[in-house]
């Protein structure tokens, strides 16, 4: 009886070992793609509404020449949300553009002191 139990245990161990090796071989053949190994999303070059020229502004989806002119006339814009608060574009249009634009602030040079 002890011999039969020993043989059964040995067989179960051998089968488990072989199954583990088979699974390891399968995992090497098709590596699992994790979030860290996924390719990075392409970076979008943001358009600065405080410095872009009309031609560049017109590359924004749905922006008209009149709206581009309004943006240039309203500069400097304190934030990109001012496009809506200054009635340059609608809130719906802003929702489409907000991830494509920035409103960088340029530092104002202080006037030179006269000696």
C-alpha positions as CSV (number, residue, x, y, z in Angstrom):
1,X,0.0,0.0,0.0
2,X,2.9,2.4,0.9
3,X,4.5,1.6,-2.4
4,X,1.3,2.3,-4.3
5,X,0.9,5.7,-2.5
6,X,4.5,6.6,-3.2
7,X,4.2,5.8,-6.9
8,X,0.9,7.8,-7.2
9,X,2.5,10.8,-5.5
10,X,5.6,10.5,-7.8
11,X,3.3,10.4,-10.9
12,X,1.3,13.5,-9.8
13,X,4.6,15.4,-9.2
14,X,5.9,14.4,-12.6
15,X,2.7,15.5,-14.3
16,X,2.6,18.8,-12.5
17,X,6.2,19.4,-13.4
18,X,5.6,18.7,-17.1
19,X,2.5,20.9,-17.1
20,X,4.5,23.7,-15.6
21,X,7.1,23.4,-18.3
22,X,4.5,23.4,-21.0
23,X,2.9,26.6,-19.6
24,X,6.3,28.2,-19.4
25,X,7.1,27.3,-23.0
26,X,3.7,28.8,-24.1
27,X,4.4,32.0,-22.2
28,X,7.7,32.4,-24.0
29,X,6.1,31.9,-27.4
30,X,3.5,34.7,-26.9
31,X,4.6,37.3,-24.4
32,X,1.8,39.1,-22.6
33,X,1.7,42.8,-23.4
34,X,1.5,45.0,-20.4
35,X,0.8,48.7,-20.1
36,X,4.5,49.4,-19.7
37,X,5.3,47.6,-23.0
38,X,2.6,49.3,-25.1
39,X,3.8,51.8,-27.6
40,X,3.5,55.4,-26.5
41,X,0.7,57.4,-28.0
42,X,1.9,59.9,-30.6
43,X,2.6,63.3,-29.1
44,X,0.4,66.0,-30.5
45,X,2.2,69.3,-31.1
46,X,0.0,71.9,-29.3
47,X,-0.7,75.2,-31.0
48,X,-0.1,78.3,-28.8
49,X,-3.0,80.6,-29.4
50,X,-1.0,83.6,-28.1
51,X,1.8,83.3,-30.7
52,X,0.6,81.2,-33.7
53,X,0.0,83.0,-37.0
54,X,-3.2,82.9,-39.0
55,X,-2.0,80.0,-41.2
56,X,-1.2,77.9,-38.1
57,X,-4.4,78.7,-36.4
58,X,-6.4,77.6,-39.5
59,X,-4.9,74.1,-39.1
60,X,-7.2,73.6,-36.1
61,X,-10.3,71.6,-37.0
62,X,-13.3,73.8,-37.8
63,X,-11.6,77.2,-37.1
64,X,-12.6,79.9,-39.5
65,X,-10.5,82.8,-40.8
66,X,-12.7,85.2,-38.9
67,X,-12.2,83.2,-35.6
68,X,-8.4,83.2,-36.2
69,X,-8.5,87.0,-36.7
70,X,-10.5,87.3,-33.4
71,X,-7.9,85.2,-31.6
72,X,-5.1,87.4,-32.8
73,X,-7.0,90.6,-31.9
74,X,-7.8,89.3,-28.4
75,X,-4.1,88.5,-27.5
76,X,-2.8,87.9,-25.0
77,X,-5.4,85.4,-23.8
78,X,-5.0,84.4,-20.2
79,X,-6.0,80.8,-20.8
80,X,-7.3,78.7,-23.7
81,X,-10.7,78.8,-22.0
82,X,-10.9,82.5,-22.9
83,X,-11.7,81.4,-26.4
84,X,-15.2,80.8,-25.1
85,X,-15.4,83.6,-22.5
86,X,-14.4,86.2,-25.1
87,X,-17.0,84.7,-27.6
88,X,-14.4,83.7,-30.1
89,X,-15.7,80.1,-30.4
90,X,-18.6,78.1,-29.0
91,X,-18.3,75.8,-26.0
92,X,-18.9,72.8,-28.2
93,X,-16.1,73.9,-30.6
94,X,-13.9,74.5,-27.6
95,X,-14.5,70.9,-26.4
96,X,-13.0,69.7,-29.7
97,X,-10.0,72.1,-29.6
98,X,-9.0,72.2,-25.9
99,X,-6.6,69.3,-26.2
100,X,-4.9,70.8,-29.3
101,X,-4.1,74.3,-28.0
102,X,-2.3,76.1,-25.2
103,X,-2.2,79.7,-24.1
104,X,1.5,80.3,-23.2
105,X,2.2,83.5,-21.3
106,X,5.3,85.4,-22.4
107,X,7.1,87.3,-19.7
108,X,6.8,91.1,-20.1
109,X,10.2,92.8,-20.1
110,X,10.5,95.5,-17.5
111,X,11.4,98.9,-18.9
112,X,15.0,99.9,-18.4
113,X,15.5,102.4,-15.6
114,X,17.1,105.6,-16.8
115,X,20.2,106.6,-14.8
